[in-house]
Amino acid sequence: MHNATRAWAAPLLSLALCLPFSTAVYAGPADYVYTPNVVEGEREIDVKMGTVKERDGTRVSAATLGLGYGVNSFWFTELYVKSKRQTPGSWGYDALEWENKFQLTETGKYPVDVGLLVEVERPRDRSEGYELRFGPLFQKEITQTVVANLNLLLGKNYRTLTPAPMELGYQWQLKYRWKPALELGAQGFGRLGPVGNWLPGEQQEHKLGPAVFGKIRLDGRSAIAYNAAWLIGANSNTARNTLRLQAEYEF
């Protein structure tokens, strides 16, 4: 691990462990799978969209617009504005989010690349307090053409009216590097419940499905990267289906 990385990551992680929280770990319609790698000096404009059909037939949609920057070789920071719509309502401002990603190992130096996510969100609804999500990010090149990701994310809200325990969620991703502009794979998201006291299986949330990825190079270091997935609920407590898309302009 970089010594400088410890200097930034340790205080943020300590803050996450010490604050008096109540909980919320939920894979929203526009959530995406984090990767641990950071590119120094890279700037990006990030657009994410997603829509969920619940079991009762209602639909929840979300969209975010973010601006990010690779501060150095191990720290990437991004600020998002989020909007949300739940039928039959209209679109409206939902939250402001500050995302920080730390690359803890040099890419390819060890069998697994490791990163750390620390993310703070301030919802429009002040009764929800502040949401903090954090956890390790893992990436493994299984072969030269197959890459796997697994992220274990802890989340809580604090300054809310009803305290609740810290919860554990996960993300995973498999990707086959077919062509730079079109790669195939799968993604999955889930919520297991309170740390150390998981919910019964029928009360957990699990969704998974096929995904596509790609990066289209433009002039110089500019590029457009994208990924999209169609996710199916694996049990009766999970939304019936989710369609999500992310597009980034990197420059």
N, C-alpha and C positions, 0 to 999 in steps of 0.2 A: 504494500500500500504506500502511496506517496506520502511523505511527511506533511506536506502542505495540505493534502487532502484531509488528514486527521484533524488539522487545525480548524478546518471549516466544518467538517461533518460531525465531529464529536459534540460541539455545543448544541447543534441543531437536534441531534439524536437525544441528548440529555434533556432538552426542552420537551421533546415528545414524550419521554418516559415520566416526567415529573408533573406535568400540568394536571389539574383536577378535571377530568373529562367526563362527558357522557358520549354515547357512541353513535356512529353511522359509518358503516363500510358497505357501500352499494355500488355495483357496476352500472353506472348510468348509460343512457342510450348512446352518448358520444364518447364514452371511455375508450382508450386504446391501450395496446400492450407496450409498456416501456422497455427500452433497450439500454444497456449500461454504457454504451460508447459515447464519447464526447469528442467533438472536432473544434479545436481552438480557433477562435476568430469567426466561426460560422454564424451567420445571421439567418433567421428564418421567419417567414410569415406562415402561420399554421391555422388551417381551417378544419374543424371537425364537426361532423353531423351524424345524427343517429335517430332512429325511430323504433319504438317498442310497442308491440301489441300485447296487452295484458290478457290474462285468462278470462276476465269478465267482458272482454271486447273493447275496452277503452284503449286509447292510444296516447303515449307520451313521447314527445319529440324534443330533441335538444340540439343546440348549435353553439360552437365556441369559436372565438377569433383570438389568436395569440401572437405575440411578438417575442422571439427568443434570441439569445446570444450566447456563444461559447466563450466565456470569460477567459479561460485558459485551457490547458490540456486535460483538466480533470473536473471542471465545473461548468455546467450549462444551466442557465436560468431563463425562465419564461413567464410572462404575465398574460393571463387569459381573461377575457370577458365572456360570460356564459349567458345564454338565453334558453327559455324553455316554453313548451306548449303542451297542455293536457286537454284533450277533447272533452267538452266542446268549447273550451276557452281559446284565447288568442295568444300569440307570442308575446313574451315580456322578458325583461331583464331578470336573471336568476341569481348570479353570484359573480364575485371577482376572485380569481385564483392565482396564487404565486407558486410556481413549480421550480424545484431545484433538483438537479441530477448530478451525482458525483461518481466519476469513474475511479474505482479503487484499485484496479490492476491494469497493467499495460495490455493492450489488445493482443491476444495470441501468445502472451508470454507463459501463461499457465493453462492447464487443461480446461479451466472455466474462467470466463471473464466475469468480474463482479463489480456491481455498482450499488449505489444507495440513492433512494428517492426520499425527498422531504417536501411535502406539499401542504400549503395552507390555503383555506378557502373561507371567504366571508360571504355567507348567503344574504340575499336581499331581505329575507324574513329574519329579523333580528332575534326572534325567539329560538332560532336554530343555533345561535351562538357562532362559534368558529369551528371549522372542521380541520383536523390535522390528519394527514395520511403519510405513512413512512414505512420503509422496509427495504430489504435487499433485492437486487436485480441480478439474475444469473443468465449467462449466455454460453452455449457450448456448440462448437462445430463438430458435429457427429462424423461427417465426411466433408470433402471439399465442396459438396453441393447441398448438404443438408445441415441446417442450423436450428437449434432448439433454444427456447427462452422459457424461464420460469421465474415468476415474481411472487413474493409473499409479502402482503401489505397489511399493516396494522392501521386501524383508523378509529378516531374518536372525535366527538364534538365537545367543546367546553363552553362554559357560561350559558348553559341551557337550563330550562325549567325542570327537566326530569333527568337526573343522572342515570347513567347506564354503563356497563363494563366495556372495556376495549374489545374490539372485534377483529377477526382475521379473515382476510379475503385472499384470493389468488388470481393470477393470470398465467396463461401459457400460450406458446406459439411454436409451430413447426413450419419451416419454410424450405422449399426446394428451389435452388438457384438455377432456373432454367435459362432465362435471358435477363439481362439487366432491366429491360423495360417491362418484363412480365415474369413474375415468380409465383409459384403456386404453393398452397399450404393450408393450414387450419389454425384456428384460435379458440381459446376457451377462457371463461371468466367464472368466478364463483365466490360465494360468501358462506363461511362455515359457522360463524357465530362467535360468542365470547371466547376469548383466549383461555384455554384450560378447561373449558366447559362447553364444547361444541353443541350446537343445536341437534336434535334428532334429524336423521336423514331426510325425512319428508318436509322439514321446516328449513332446510338449507336451500341455497340457490346455486344452480349449475347450468351454464349454457355453453354450447360449442357448435362449431360449424366450419364450412370451407371459407378460405380467404385467398385474396390475390394481393400481390405487392409489385412495386416497380419503381424505377428511378429513370427519368428522362433527362439526359445531360443537355444543357444549353451552352451559351458562350462562357468561356472562362471557368470559374468555379460554380457557376449558377446551375441549378437543377430543380426539377419538379419531382418530388417523391410522393408516392401514394400507397395506401393500403385500404382494403375494404373487406368486410366479412358479413355473412348471413349466419346468424346464430340461433339455434333451436333450444328451447328450454328442455332440460333433461328430467325434470320432475314437475309435479303439479303446483309447487310453490314458486316456480320461475316463469317469467313472461313467456308466452307462447313462441314468439320469434322476435329477433332484433336485427335490424339492418343498420350497419355503421360504415362510415367513410371518413378517411383522413387524407388531406392533401397539404403538402408543404412546399413553399417556394424557398429554396435555399440559395443564399448568395453571400 
